[in-house]
Amino acid sequence: MESLYLLIPLAILIAAGIVWVFLWAVKSDQFEDLEGPAHRIIMEDDDKVEEKTDNKPEK
């Protein structure tokens, strides 16, 4: 029973911390564009590909 005096406030503090981190993430637009980075990986720019092949020294 004595352990509940420690565990209940500790659980409340942890829950408050999780809520605070979630609200911070929402306010700083962390969840704004979830699909954009995944599409950017697949759709590589042609200019960057040409730069990579043009800058190779010939031997």
N, CA, C and O atoms as a Maestro MAE file, in Angstrom:
{
 s_m_m2io_version
 :::
 2.0.0
}

f_m_ct {
 s_m_title
 :::
 protein
 m_atom[236] {
  # First column is atom index #
  i_m_mmod_type
  r_m_x_coord
  r_m_y_coord
  r_m_z_coord
  i_m_residue_number
  s_m_chain_name
  s_m_pdb_residue_name
  s_m_pdb_atom_name
  i_m_atomic_number
  :::
  1 25 0.814 -1.197 0.000 1 A "MET " " N  " 7
  2 3 0.000 0.000 0.000 1 A "MET " " CA " 6
  3 2 0.855 1.258 0.000 1 A "MET " " C  " 6
  4 15 0.491 2.265 -0.607 1 A "MET " " O  " 8
  5 25 2.006 1.195 0.690 2 A "GLU " " N  " 7
  6 3 2.875 2.370 0.736 2 A "GLU " " CA " 6
  7 2 3.479 2.686 -0.626 2 A "GLU " " C  " 6
  8 15 3.799 3.838 -0.919 2 A "GLU " " O  " 8
  9 25 3.632 1.666 -1.450 3 A "SER " " N  " 7
  10 3 4.224 1.906 -2.763 3 A "SER " " CA " 6
  11 2 3.301 2.729 -3.659 3 A "SER " " C  " 6
  12 15 3.764 3.399 -4.583 3 A "SER " " O  " 8
  13 25 1.995 2.680 -3.388 4 A "LEU " " N  " 7
  14 3 1.064 3.482 -4.178 4 A "LEU " " CA " 6
  15 2 1.282 4.977 -3.970 4 A "LEU " " C  " 6
  16 15 1.020 5.773 -4.871 4 A "LEU " " O  " 8
  17 25 1.758 5.360 -2.790 5 A "TYR " " N  " 7
  18 3 2.036 6.771 -2.525 5 A "TYR " " CA " 6
  19 2 3.169 7.282 -3.406 5 A "TYR " " C  " 6
  20 15 3.255 8.483 -3.662 5 A "TYR " " O  " 8
  21 25 4.021 6.409 -3.862 6 A "LEU " " N  " 7
  22 3 5.101 6.779 -4.775 6 A "LEU " " CA " 6
  23 2 4.687 6.582 -6.230 6 A "LEU " " C  " 6
  24 15 4.982 7.427 -7.075 6 A "LEU " " O  " 8
  25 25 4.014 5.490 -6.530 7 A "LEU " " N  " 7
  26 3 3.716 5.146 -7.912 7 A "LEU " " CA " 6
  27 2 2.648 6.032 -8.543 7 A "LEU " " C  " 6
  28 15 2.751 6.350 -9.728 7 A "LEU " " O  " 8
  29 25 1.643 6.436 -7.804 8 A "ILE " " N  " 7
  30 3 0.583 7.270 -8.381 8 A "ILE " " CA " 6
  31 2 1.106 8.652 -8.777 8 A "ILE " " C  " 6
  32 15 0.840 9.078 -9.901 8 A "ILE " " O  " 8
  33 25 1.834 9.378 -7.919 9 A "PRO " " N  " 7
  34 3 2.399 10.661 -8.373 9 A "PRO " " CA " 6
  35 2 3.416 10.487 -9.506 9 A "PRO " " C  " 6
  36 15 3.502 11.324 -10.404 9 A "PRO " " O  " 8
  37 25 4.173 9.412 -9.457 10 A "LEU " " N  " 7
  38 3 5.133 9.159 -10.528 10 A "LEU " " CA " 6
  39 2 4.419 8.914 -11.861 10 A "LEU " " C  " 6
  40 15 4.862 9.406 -12.899 10 A "LEU " " O  " 8
  41 25 3.337 8.169 -11.839 11 A "ALA " " N  " 7
  42 3 2.562 7.918 -13.052 11 A "ALA " " CA " 6
  43 2 1.924 9.208 -13.573 11 A "ALA " " C  " 6
  44 15 1.845 9.417 -14.783 11 A "ALA " " O  " 8
  45 25 1.477 10.059 -12.674 12 A "ILE " " N  " 7
  46 3 0.895 11.335 -13.092 12 A "ILE " " CA " 6
  47 2 1.954 12.219 -13.729 12 A "ILE " " C  " 6
  48 15 1.683 12.869 -14.738 12 A "ILE " " O  " 8
  49 25 3.150 12.258 -13.166 13 A "LEU " " N  " 7
  50 3 4.244 13.051 -13.745 13 A "LEU " " CA " 6
  51 2 4.647 12.528 -15.125 13 A "LEU " " C  " 6
  52 15 4.881 13.317 -16.040 13 A "LEU " " O  " 8
  53 25 4.728 11.236 -15.277 14 A "ILE " " N  " 7
  54 3 5.095 10.656 -16.565 14 A "ILE " " CA " 6
  55 2 4.009 10.943 -17.601 14 A "ILE " " C  " 6
  56 15 4.326 11.286 -18.740 14 A "ILE " " O  " 8
  57 25 2.749 10.809 -17.231 15 A "ALA " " N  " 7
  58 3 1.647 11.099 -18.149 15 A "ALA " " CA " 6
  59 2 1.652 12.574 -18.546 15 A "ALA " " C  " 6
  60 15 1.427 12.903 -19.711 15 A "ALA " " O  " 8
  61 25 1.908 13.458 -17.590 16 A "ALA " " N  " 7
  62 3 1.975 14.886 -17.903 16 A "ALA " " CA " 6
  63 2 3.131 15.176 -18.850 16 A "ALA " " C  " 6
  64 15 3.001 16.011 -19.745 16 A "ALA " " O  " 8
  65 25 4.254 14.501 -18.666 17 A "GLY " " N  " 7
  66 3 5.389 14.673 -19.571 17 A "GLY " " CA " 6
  67 2 5.081 14.206 -20.983 17 A "GLY " " C  " 6
  68 15 5.478 14.850 -21.954 17 A "GLY " " O  " 8
  69 25 4.381 13.099 -21.100 18 A "ILE " " N  " 7
  70 3 4.010 12.588 -22.425 18 A "ILE " " CA " 6
  71 2 3.049 13.560 -23.113 18 A "ILE " " C  " 6
  72 15 3.188 13.829 -24.306 18 A "ILE " " O  " 8
  73 25 2.081 14.083 -22.369 19 A "VAL " " N  " 7
  74 3 1.141 15.054 -22.939 19 A "VAL " " CA " 6
  75 2 1.881 16.303 -23.376 19 A "VAL " " C  " 6
  76 15 1.595 16.844 -24.444 19 A "VAL " " O  " 8
  77 25 2.831 16.777 -22.572 20 A "TRP " " N  " 7
  78 3 3.603 17.975 -22.914 20 A "TRP " " CA " 6
  79 2 4.415 17.762 -24.184 20 A "TRP " " C  " 6
  80 15 4.443 18.641 -25.046 20 A "TRP " " O  " 8
  81 25 5.081 16.609 -24.322 21 A "VAL " " N  " 7
  82 3 5.870 16.315 -25.520 21 A "VAL " " CA " 6
  83 2 4.961 16.239 -26.747 21 A "VAL " " C  " 6
  84 15 5.324 16.738 -27.812 21 A "VAL " " O  " 8
  85 25 3.794 15.626 -26.614 22 A "PHE " " N  " 7
  86 3 2.857 15.545 -27.726 22 A "PHE " " CA " 6
  87 2 2.385 16.928 -28.155 22 A "PHE " " C  " 6
  88 15 2.365 17.236 -29.347 22 A "PHE " " O  " 8
  89 25 2.005 17.760 -27.194 23 A "LEU " " N  " 7
  90 3 1.543 19.111 -27.530 23 A "LEU " " CA " 6
  91 2 2.658 19.937 -28.161 23 A "LEU " " C  " 6
  92 15 2.397 20.717 -29.077 23 A "LEU " " O  " 8
  93 25 3.895 19.783 -27.691 24 A "TRP " " N  " 7
  94 3 5.033 20.474 -28.302 24 A "TRP " " CA " 6
  95 2 5.208 20.041 -29.750 24 A "TRP " " C  " 6
  96 15 5.444 20.882 -30.618 24 A "TRP " " O  " 8
  97 25 5.096 18.742 -30.026 25 A "ALA " " N  " 7
  98 3 5.255 18.231 -31.378 25 A "ALA " " CA " 6
  99 2 4.154 18.758 -32.298 25 A "ALA " " C  " 6
  100 15 4.421 19.075 -33.457 25 A "ALA " " O  " 8
  101 25 2.936 18.854 -31.802 26 A "VAL " " N  " 7
  102 3 1.832 19.376 -32.612 26 A "VAL " " CA " 6
  103 2 2.036 20.860 -32.890 26 A "VAL " " C  " 6
  104 15 1.826 21.305 -34.018 26 A "VAL " " O  " 8
  105 25 2.437 21.626 -31.896 27 A "LYS " " N  " 7
  106 3 2.626 23.068 -32.076 27 A "LYS " " CA " 6
  107 2 3.808 23.389 -32.984 27 A "LYS " " C  " 6
  108 15 3.796 24.421 -33.655 27 A "LYS " " O  " 8
  109 25 4.825 22.535 -33.024 28 A "SER " " N  " 7
  110 3 5.989 22.808 -33.869 28 A "SER " " CA " 6
  111 2 5.872 22.136 -35.233 28 A "SER " " C  " 6
  112 15 6.874 21.984 -35.930 28 A "SER " " O  " 8
  113 25 4.660 21.730 -35.625 29 A "ASP " " N  " 7
  114 3 4.344 21.183 -36.951 29 A "ASP " " CA " 6
  115 2 5.133 19.923 -37.284 29 A "ASP " " C  " 6
  116 15 5.537 19.740 -38.432 29 A "ASP " " O  " 8
  117 25 5.356 19.070 -36.326 30 A "GLN " " N  " 7
  118 3 6.051 17.811 -36.577 30 A "GLN " " CA " 6
  119 2 5.182 16.840 -37.373 30 A "GLN " " C  " 6
  120 15 5.712 15.962 -38.052 30 A "GLN " " O  " 8
  121 25 3.874 16.980 -37.304 31 A "PHE " " N  " 7
  122 3 2.957 16.072 -37.985 31 A "PHE " " CA " 6
  123 2 2.331 16.716 -39.216 31 A "PHE " " C  " 6
  124 15 1.304 16.240 -39.699 31 A "PHE " " O  " 8
  125 25 2.925 17.785 -39.733 32 A "GLU " " N  " 7
  126 3 2.331 18.537 -40.832 32 A "GLU " " CA " 6
  127 2 2.329 17.742 -42.141 32 A "GLU " " C  " 6
  128 15 1.285 17.631 -42.783 32 A "GLU " " O  " 8
  129 25 3.464 17.192 -42.544 33 A "ASP " " N  " 7
  130 3 3.572 16.494 -43.823 33 A "ASP " " CA " 6
  131 2 4.188 15.126 -43.580 33 A "ASP " " C  " 6
  132 15 5.409 14.998 -43.488 33 A "ASP " " O  " 8
  133 25 3.349 14.108 -43.476 34 A "LEU " " N  " 7
  134 3 3.842 12.769 -43.175 34 A "LEU " " CA " 6
  135 2 4.243 11.995 -44.425 34 A "LEU " " C  " 6
  136 15 5.068 11.085 -44.341 34 A "LEU " " O  " 8
  137 25 3.674 12.339 -45.593 35 A "GLU " " N  " 7
  138 3 3.953 11.581 -46.808 35 A "GLU " " CA " 6
  139 2 5.012 12.225 -47.685 35 A "GLU " " C  " 6
  140 15 5.591 11.548 -48.534 35 A "GLU " " O  " 8
  141 25 5.278 13.495 -47.508 36 A "GLY " " N  " 7
  142 3 6.225 14.210 -48.363 36 A "GLY " " CA " 6
  143 2 7.633 13.624 -48.363 36 A "GLY " " C  " 6
  144 15 8.172 13.379 -49.442 36 A "GLY " " O  " 8
  145 25 8.256 13.387 -47.207 37 A "PRO " " N  " 7
  146 3 9.607 12.834 -47.218 37 A "PRO " " CA " 6
  147 2 9.689 11.452 -47.870 37 A "PRO " " C  " 6
  148 15 10.697 11.127 -48.496 37 A "PRO " " O  " 8
  149 25 8.648 10.642 -47.732 38 A "ALA " " N  " 7
  150 3 8.662 9.320 -48.353 38 A "ALA " " CA " 6
  151 2 8.631 9.437 -49.877 38 A "ALA " " C  " 6
  152 15 9.278 8.659 -50.577 38 A "ALA " " O  " 8
  153 25 7.880 10.407 -50.383 39 A "HIS " " N  " 7
  154 3 7.814 10.590 -51.838 39 A "HIS " " CA " 6
  155 2 9.096 11.208 -52.371 39 A "HIS " " C  " 6
  156 15 9.495 10.908 -53.496 39 A "HIS " " O  " 8
  157 25 9.747 12.058 -51.600 40 A "ARG " " N  " 7
  158 3 10.989 12.686 -52.051 40 A "ARG " " CA " 6
  159 2 12.116 11.671 -52.205 40 A "ARG " " C  " 6
  160 15 12.993 11.844 -53.051 40 A "ARG " " O  " 8
  161 25 12.100 10.625 -51.404 41 A "ILE " " N  " 7
  162 3 13.129 9.595 -51.530 41 A "ILE " " CA " 6
  163 2 12.973 8.864 -52.857 41 A "ILE " " C  " 6
  164 15 13.962 8.571 -53.529 41 A "ILE " " O  " 8
  165 25 11.740 8.574 -53.230 42 A "ILE " " N  " 7
  166 3 11.479 7.831 -54.463 42 A "ILE " " CA " 6
  167 2 11.718 8.708 -55.686 42 A "ILE " " C  " 6
  168 15 12.316 8.254 -56.662 42 A "ILE " " O  " 8
  169 25 11.265 9.943 -55.647 43 A "MET " " N  " 7
  170 3 11.380 10.858 -56.786 43 A "MET " " CA " 6
  171 2 12.661 11.672 -56.664 43 A "MET " " C  " 6
  172 15 12.640 12.782 -56.131 43 A "MET " " O  " 8
  173 25 13.761 11.141 -57.147 44 A "GLU " " N  " 7
  174 3 15.032 11.842 -57.068 44 A "GLU " " CA " 6
  175 2 15.106 12.869 -58.193 44 A "GLU " " C  " 6
  176 15 14.655 12.604 -59.307 44 A "GLU " " O  " 8
  177 25 15.674 14.038 -57.904 45 A "ASP " " N  " 7
  178 3 15.793 15.087 -58.907 45 A "ASP " " CA " 6
  179 2 16.777 14.672 -59.991 45 A "ASP " " C  " 6
  180 15 17.823 14.092 -59.699 45 A "ASP " " O  " 8
  181 25 16.439 14.972 -61.254 46 A "ASP " " N  " 7
  182 3 17.324 14.644 -62.370 46 A "ASP " " CA " 6
  183 2 18.599 15.481 -62.333 46 A "ASP " " C  " 6
  184 15 19.663 15.013 -62.737 46 A "ASP " " O  " 8
  185 25 18.494 16.725 -61.845 47 A "ASP " " N  " 7
  186 3 19.674 17.594 -61.787 47 A "ASP " " CA " 6
  187 2 20.739 17.020 -60.866 47 A "ASP " " C  " 6
  188 15 21.930 17.089 -61.169 47 A "ASP " " O  " 8
  189 25 20.326 16.467 -59.771 48 A "LYS " " N  " 7
  190 3 21.285 15.900 -58.831 48 A "LYS " " CA " 6
  191 2 21.949 14.656 -59.400 48 A "LYS " " C  " 6
  192 15 23.125 14.410 -59.134 48 A "LYS " " O  " 8
  193 25 21.218 13.871 -60.176 49 A "VAL " " N  " 7
  194 3 21.783 12.666 -60.784 49 A "VAL " " CA " 6
  195 2 22.826 13.057 -61.811 49 A "VAL " " C  " 6
  196 15 23.887 12.435 -61.876 49 A "VAL " " O  " 8
  197 25 22.546 14.087 -62.628 50 A "GLU " " N  " 7
  198 3 23.500 14.531 -63.633 50 A "GLU " " CA " 6
  199 2 24.754 15.104 -62.987 50 A "GLU " " C  " 6
  200 15 25.860 14.880 -63.479 50 A "GLU " " O  " 8
  201 25 24.596 15.843 -61.885 51 A "GLU " " N  " 7
  202 3 25.754 16.397 -61.192 51 A "GLU " " CA " 6
  203 2 26.644 15.292 -60.661 51 A "GLU " " C  " 6
  204 15 27.869 15.406 -60.711 51 A "GLU " " O  " 8
  205 25 26.050 14.225 -60.153 52 A "LYS " " N  " 7
  206 3 26.843 13.129 -59.614 52 A "LYS " " CA " 6
  207 2 27.640 12.446 -60.709 52 A "LYS " " C  " 6
  208 15 28.784 12.057 -60.474 52 A "LYS " " O  " 8
  209 25 27.075 12.286 -61.895 53 A "THR " " N  " 7
  210 3 27.791 11.598 -62.974 53 A "THR " " CA " 6
  211 2 28.776 12.532 -63.655 53 A "THR " " C  " 6
  212 15 29.798 12.057 -64.151 53 A "THR " " O  " 8
  213 25 28.525 13.834 -63.707 54 A "ASP " " N  " 7
  214 3 29.430 14.785 -64.364 54 A "ASP " " CA " 6
  215 2 30.683 15.050 -63.555 54 A "ASP " " C  " 6
  216 15 31.721 15.360 -64.139 54 A "ASP " " O  " 8
  217 25 30.632 14.945 -62.258 55 A "ASN " " N  " 7
  218 3 31.769 15.307 -61.416 55 A "ASN " " CA " 6
  219 2 32.762 14.176 -61.205 55 A "ASN " " C  " 6
  220 15 33.730 14.346 -60.463 55 A "ASN " " O  " 8
  221 25 32.550 13.026 -61.839 56 A "LYS " " N  " 7
  222 3 33.488 11.937 -61.667 56 A "LYS " " CA " 6
  223 2 34.719 12.154 -62.537 56 A "LYS " " C  " 6
  224 15 34.580 12.390 -63.737 56 A "LYS " " O  " 8
  225 25 35.912 12.083 -61.971 57 A "PRO " " N  " 7
  226 3 37.116 12.249 -62.792 57 A "PRO " " CA " 6
  227 2 37.354 11.026 -63.683 57 A "PRO " " C  " 6
  228 15 37.128 9.887 -63.274 57 A "PRO " " O  " 8
  229 25 37.805 11.283 -64.879 58 A "GLU " " N  " 7
  230 3 38.096 10.180 -65.807 58 A "GLU " " CA " 6
  231 2 39.538 9.760 -65.662 58 A "GLU " " C  " 6
  232 15 40.420 10.608 -65.519 58 A "GLU " " O  " 8
  233 25 39.796 8.458 -65.697 59 A "LYS " " N  " 7
  234 3 41.167 7.948 -65.562 59 A "LYS " " CA " 6
  235 2 41.575 7.208 -66.796 59 A "LYS " " C  " 6
  236 15 42.696 6.705 -66.872 59 A "LYS " " O  " 8
  :::
 }
 m_bond[235] {
  # First column is bond index #
  i_m_from
  i_m_to
  i_m_order
  :::
  1 1 2 1
  2 2 3 1
  3 3 4 2
  4 3 5 1
  5 5 6 1
  6 6 7 1
  7 7 8 2
  8 7 9 1
  9 9 10 1
  10 10 11 1
  11 11 12 2
  12 11 13 1
  13 13 14 1
  14 14 15 1
  15 15 16 2
  16 15 17 1
  17 17 18 1
  18 18 19 1
  19 19 20 2
  20 19 21 1
  21 21 22 1
  22 22 23 1
  23 23 24 2
  24 23 25 1
  25 25 26 1
  26 26 27 1
  27 27 28 2
  28 27 29 1
  29 29 30 1
  30 30 31 1
  31 31 32 2
  32 31 33 1
  33 33 34 1
  34 34 35 1
  35 35 36 2
  36 35 37 1
  37 37 38 1
  38 38 39 1
  39 39 40 2
  40 39 41 1
  41 41 42 1
  42 42 43 1
  43 43 44 2
  44 43 45 1
  45 45 46 1
  46 46 47 1
  47 47 48 2
  48 47 49 1
  49 49 50 1
  50 50 51 1
  51 51 52 2
  52 51 53 1
  53 53 54 1
  54 54 55 1
  55 55 56 2
  56 55 57 1
  57 57 58 1
  58 58 59 1
  59 59 60 2
  60 59 61 1
  61 61 62 1
  62 62 63 1
  63 63 64 2
  64 63 65 1
  65 65 66 1
  66 66 67 1
  67 67 68 2
  68 67 69 1
  69 69 70 1
  70 70 71 1
  71 71 72 2
  72 71 73 1
  73 73 74 1
  74 74 75 1
  75 75 76 2
  76 75 77 1
  77 77 78 1
  78 78 79 1
  79 79 80 2
  80 79 81 1
  81 81 82 1
  82 82 83 1
  83 83 84 2
  84 83 85 1
  85 85 86 1
  86 86 87 1
  87 87 88 2
  88 87 89 1
  89 89 90 1
  90 90 91 1
  91 91 92 2
  92 91 93 1
  93 93 94 1
  94 94 95 1
  95 95 96 2
  96 95 97 1
  97 97 98 1
  98 98 99 1
  99 99 100 2
  100 99 101 1
  101 101 102 1
  102 102 103 1
  103 103 104 2
  104 103 105 1
  105 105 106 1
  106 106 107 1
  107 107 108 2
  108 107 109 1
  109 109 110 1
  110 110 111 1
  111 111 112 2
  112 111 113 1
  113 113 114 1
  114 114 115 1
  115 115 116 2
  116 115 117 1
  117 117 118 1
  118 118 119 1
  119 119 120 2
  120 119 121 1
  121 121 122 1
  122 122 123 1
  123 123 124 2
  124 123 125 1
  125 125 126 1
  126 126 127 1
  127 127 128 2
  128 127 129 1
  129 129 130 1
  130 130 131 1
  131 131 132 2
  132 131 133 1
  133 133 134 1
  134 134 135 1
  135 135 136 2
  136 135 137 1
  137 137 138 1
  138 138 139 1
  139 139 140 2
  140 139 141 1
  141 141 142 1
  142 142 143 1
  143 143 144 2
  144 143 145 1
  145 145 146 1
  146 146 147 1
  147 147 148 2
  148 147 149 1
  149 149 150 1
  150 150 151 1
  151 151 152 2
  152 151 153 1
  153 153 154 1
  154 154 155 1
  155 155 156 2
  156 155 157 1
  157 157 158 1
  158 158 159 1
  159 159 160 2
  160 159 161 1
  161 161 162 1
  162 162 163 1
  163 163 164 2
  164 163 165 1
  165 165 166 1
  166 166 167 1
  167 167 168 2
  168 167 169 1
  169 169 170 1
  170 170 171 1
  171 171 172 2
  172 171 173 1
  173 173 174 1
  174 174 175 1
  175 175 176 2
  176 175 177 1
  177 177 178 1
  178 178 179 1
  179 179 180 2
  180 179 181 1
  181 181 182 1
  182 182 183 1
  183 183 184 2
  184 183 185 1
  185 185 186 1
  186 186 187 1
  187 187 188 2
  188 187 189 1
  189 189 190 1
  190 190 191 1
  191 191 192 2
  192 191 193 1
  193 193 194 1
  194 194 195 1
  195 195 196 2
  196 195 197 1
  197 197 198 1
  198 198 199 1
  199 199 200 2
  200 199 201 1
  201 201 202 1
  202 202 203 1
  203 203 204 2
  204 203 205 1
  205 205 206 1
  206 206 207 1
  207 207 208 2
  208 207 209 1
  209 209 210 1
  210 210 211 1
  211 211 212 2
  212 211 213 1
  213 213 214 1
  214 214 215 1
  215 215 216 2
  216 215 217 1
  217 217 218 1
  218 218 219 1
  219 219 220 2
  220 219 221 1
  221 221 222 1
  222 222 223 1
  223 223 224 2
  224 223 225 1
  225 225 226 1
  226 226 227 1
  227 227 228 2
  228 227 229 1
  229 229 230 1
  230 230 231 1
  231 231 232 2
  232 231 233 1
  233 233 234 1
  234 234 235 1
  235 235 236 2
  :::
 }
}
